[in-house]
C-alpha cells in the first residue's frame, strides 16, 4: 500500500439502489474490500421489492461500517443520494451506483491526491464492462481529452467528470446536492452547480478505478428517454440563466442521445436545428 495522508479521515460512500440486489452486493463488496478501510457505506433503498431489505438487514449484522435507509416512497436516485449526503459522517464523500463497482485502490488513490489539496474535488477515468469477463480500459485519447479544470462552464460542452466525484462532504452538502427536479442530466447539473457555487477546482486522475457495467439486463440509473433529456436541457438553461451561446453549446450534448428510430431522431434534429441551429458548427470550434 502506498503512503497515505498523515491522518485517518472517515470516507463516506453512498449507494442508491432499486431492485438490483445481486448487483448491489457486488457494489458494496467492492467498497468494503478497499485498501483504505476507514469507511462508512450508506445505502438508500428506493422501495425495492426484490429482497434488498433482507440483504441489508443481514449485512449490518456482520458489517458495522454499513448503514441503510428504507424509503417509504419511490422518489428516484437523486432523492436517495441527497438522503445519504445529508446524513454522511465522513470528512470526504463519494458515490457509487448499485450496478457499478470500484477497483480496490480507488479510495486510497483519492486520499493520496487530496493530501495535496483537500478542498478540491477529484474524478478518474472509468473502465467499461461490456460482457462477462470483458472489461475495457479507457484509451489514451480519452485520457488525453480529460483534464483538471476550474472553469465550470467547460461542462456545458461535455460532462467530463462522469457520475462520481470525491470531495469534502461539507462542500457537496453546501452546494445543495442533487436537484431532484431533473429527470436527466442530474450528475452534469450537480457538478456544474457545485463548481459554480463553491468556486472549487475539479482534478483529473488518469488511473481508471471505477468499472461501469453495461452488460447487465437491468435499466441503468442514468438511462433517460429523449423527452426527459430535452426537458433537462430547458430546465438547466433556465436555472443557470444561460445566455444564447451557452445554450447552443449545451445543445451539443443532445446529439449523443440520437436514437436509431428515424421518427424520434427527426424530432430531436428539428429541436436542435430550430432557431439556434445555425450556430451549431461553432460549438466545437469556439473556446468558452
C-alpha positions in Angstrom: 0.0 0.0 0.0 1.3 3.4 -0.9 1.8 6.1 1.7 -1.5 7.7 2.8 -2.1 11.2 4.1 -0.9 11.7 7.7 -4.3 11.4 9.2 -7.1 8.8 9.0 -10.3 10.6 7.8 -13.6 8.8 7.6 -14.8 8.5 4.0 -18.5 8.1 3.2 -19.5 6.1 0.1 -23.2 6.5 -0.8 -25.1 3.9 -2.9 -28.6 4.5 -4.1 -30.4 1.2 -5.0 -33.6 -0.1 -6.5 -34.5 -3.7 -7.3 -30.9 -4.9 -8.2 -29.9 -6.8 -5.1 -27.3 -9.0 -6.8 -25.6 -6.1 -8.4 -25.8 -4.1 -5.1 -24.0 -6.9 -3.3 -21.1 -6.6 -5.7 -21.0 -2.9 -5.4 -21.0 -3.0 -1.6 -18.3 -5.6 -1.5 -16.1 -3.5 -3.8 -16.2 -0.7 -1.2 -15.7 -2.9 1.9 -12.7 -4.5 0.3 -10.9 -1.2 -0.4 -7.2 -1.0 0.6 -8.3 2.0 2.7 -10.6 0.8 5.4 -11.8 3.8 7.5 -15.1 3.9 5.6 -18.8 4.2 6.1 -21.2 2.9 3.4 -24.7 4.5 3.3 -27.2 2.5 1.2 -30.5 4.1 0.4 -33.2 1.7 -0.9 -35.9 3.3 -3.1 -38.7 0.9 -2.2 -37.2 -2.3 -3.7 -39.3 -5.5 -3.9 -36.6 -8.0 -4.7 -35.3 -8.9 -1.3 -33.0 -5.9 -0.9 -34.2 -5.2 2.6 -33.4 -8.8 3.7 -29.9 -8.5 2.3 -29.4 -5.2 4.1 -30.5 -6.5 7.5 -28.1 -9.4 7.2 -25.3 -7.2 6.0 -25.4 -4.8 9.0 -25.3 -7.8 11.4 -21.8 -8.6 10.3 -20.5 -5.2 9.0 -20.6 -2.2 11.3 -19.4 0.2 8.6 -22.7 -0.1 6.7 -25.9 1.9 7.4 -29.0 2.0 5.3 -32.3 3.8 4.8 -35.5 2.3 3.5 -37.7 4.9 1.8 -41.5 4.8 2.1 -42.0 6.2 -1.4 -40.1 5.7 -4.6 -38.6 9.2 -5.3 -35.7 8.4 -7.5 -31.9 8.2 -7.3 -31.3 11.9 -6.7 -33.5 11.8 -3.6 -31.7 8.8 -2.4 -28.3 10.4 -2.9 -29.4 13.5 -1.0 -30.6 11.5 1.9 -27.1 9.9 2.2 -25.3 13.2 1.7 -27.3 14.8 4.4 -26.6 12.0 6.9 -23.0 11.3 6.0 -20.4 11.4 8.8 -17.3 11.2 6.6 -14.9 14.1 6.1 -14.9 13.1 2.5 -17.6 11.6 0.4 -18.1 9.9 -3.0 -20.8 7.8 -4.6 -21.3 4.6 -6.4 -24.3 3.4 -8.5 -25.5 0.0 -7.5 -24.7 -1.6 -10.8 -21.1 -0.4 -10.9 -18.1 -1.2 -8.7 -14.7 0.0 -7.6 -11.2 -1.2 -8.0 -9.6 -1.9 -4.6 -7.3 1.1 -4.5 -9.9 3.8 -5.6 -10.4 5.5 -2.2 -6.7 5.3 -1.4 -5.9 7.0 -4.7 -8.3 9.8 -4.0 -6.9 10.3 -0.5 -3.4 10.5 -1.7 -4.5 13.1 -4.2 -6.4 15.0 -1.6 -3.3 15.2 0.5 -2.1 18.0 -1.9 -5.3 20.0 -1.6 -8.2 18.6 0.4 -10.5 21.5 -0.5 -10.8 20.5 -4.2 -12.7 17.7 -6.0 -11.3 14.7 -7.8 -12.5 12.3 -10.5 -11.0 9.5 -12.5 -11.1 7.6 -15.8 -13.5 4.7 -15.9 -13.4 1.2 -17.3 -16.4 -0.4 -19.1 -17.7 -3.9 -18.6 -19.3 -4.8 -21.9 -19.9 -8.5 -21.3 -19.0 -11.3 -18.8 -15.2 -11.3 -18.4 -14.7 -8.4 -20.8 -13.7 -5.1 -19.3 -12.4 -2.3 -21.5 -9.8 0.2 -20.2 -10.0 3.8 -21.4 -7.9 4.7 -24.5 -5.0 7.1 -24.4 -7.1 9.5 -26.4 -9.9 9.5 -23.8 -7.4 10.1 -21.0 -5.8 12.9 -23.1 -9.1 14.7 -23.5 -9.9 14.7 -19.8 -8.3 17.3 -17.6 -8.4 19.2 -14.3 -10.3 22.4 -14.5 -11.8 25.2 -12.5 -13.9 26.8 -15.2 -17.2 25.1 -14.6 -18.5 26.3 -18.0 -16.4 23.7 -19.7 -19.1 21.2 -18.5 -21.5 22.8 -21.0 -19.5 21.1 -23.8 -19.3 17.7 -22.1 -19.7 16.1 -18.7 -16.0 15.3 -18.5 -16.5 14.3 -14.8 -19.0 11.5 -15.3 -21.2 10.3 -12.5 -18.9 10.4 -9.4 -16.6 12.8 -7.6 -14.6 12.6 -4.4 -14.9 15.7 -2.3 -15.2 17.1 1.2 -18.7 16.3 2.4 -19.4 19.8 3.6 -18.6 21.2 0.2 -21.0 18.9 -1.6 -23.7 19.4 1.1 -23.3 23.2 1.0 -23.9 23.2 -2.8 -27.3 21.7 -2.3 -26.5 18.2 -3.6 -28.6 16.8 -6.5 -31.5 18.8 -7.9 -34.5 16.4 -7.7 -36.5 18.3 -10.3 -34.2 17.0 -13.0 -35.2 13.6 -14.6 -32.0 13.5 -16.7 -28.5 15.2 -16.5 -28.6 15.1 -12.7 -24.9 14.5 -12.5 -24.0 17.1 -15.0 -26.1 19.7 -13.3 -24.8 18.7 -9.8 -21.1 19.2 -10.8 -21.8 22.4 -12.7 -23.7 23.8 -9.7 -21.1 22.6 -7.3 -18.2 24.3 -9.1 -20.3 27.4 -9.7 -21.5 27.9 -6.2 -18.4 26.6 -4.2 -15.7 28.0 -6.6 -13.6 24.9 -6.5 -11.3 23.1 -8.9 -12.0 19.5 -10.1 -8.9 17.5 -10.6 -8.5 14.6 -13.0 -6.8 11.3 -12.0 -5.8 9.2 -15.1 -5.9 5.8 -13.4 -9.3 4.1 -14.0 -10.6 2.8 -10.7 -14.3 2.6 -11.4 -16.0 0.0 -13.6 -19.2 1.0 -15.3 -21.2 -2.2 -16.0 -23.0 -2.1 -19.4 -23.5 -5.8 -19.6 -26.5 -6.5 -17.3 -30.1 -6.6 -18.3 -31.3 -4.0 -15.8 -32.0 -0.4 -16.8 -29.1 1.8 -15.8 -29.9 4.6 -13.4 -28.5 7.1 -15.9 -30.7 6.0 -18.9 -33.3 8.5 -19.8 -35.6 9.0 -22.7 -35.4 11.8 -25.2 -38.3 13.8 -23.6 -36.6 13.9 -20.2 -33.2 14.9 -21.7 -34.8 17.8 -23.7 -36.7 18.9 -20.6 -33.4 18.7 -18.6 -31.8 21.0 -21.2 -34.5 23.5 -20.8 -34.5 23.4 -17.0 -30.7 23.6 -16.9 -30.7 26.7 -19.2 -33.4 28.4 -17.0 -31.9 27.5 -13.6 -28.4 28.7 -14.6 -29.5 31.7 -16.7 -27.5 30.6 -19.7 -27.0 33.1 -22.5 -27.6 32.3 -26.1 -24.2 31.0 -26.9 -24.1 28.9 -23.7 -27.4 27.3 -24.6 -26.1 26.5 -28.1 -23.0 24.8 -26.6 -25.1 22.8 -24.2 -27.4 21.7 -27.0 -24.4 19.9 -28.5 -24.7 17.3 -25.7 -28.2 16.3 -27.0 -26.6 14.7 -30.1 -25.4 11.7 -28.1 -29.0 10.7 -27.3 -29.9 10.4 -31.0 -32.0 7.2 -31.2 -31.9 4.7 -34.1 -35.6 5.2 -34.7 -36.0 7.7 -37.6 -39.2 9.4 -36.4 -37.8 10.1 -33.0 -34.4 11.2 -34.4 -36.2 13.6 -36.7 -37.9 15.3 -33.8 -34.7 15.7 -31.9 -32.9 17.1 -35.0 -35.7 19.6 -35.5 -35.3 20.7 -31.9 -31.5 21.1 -32.4 -31.9 23.0 -35.6 -34.7 25.3 -34.6 -33.6 29.0 -34.2 -30.1 28.3 -32.9 -29.1 25.5 -35.3 -27.2 28.0 -37.5 -24.5 28.3 -34.8 -24.0 24.6 -34.1 -20.8 24.3 -36.0 -19.3 26.9 -33.7 -19.8 24.6 -30.7 -16.7 22.6 -31.5 -14.5 25.5 -32.8 -15.0 28.1 -30.1 -13.5 28.1 -26.6 -15.6 29.0 -23.6 
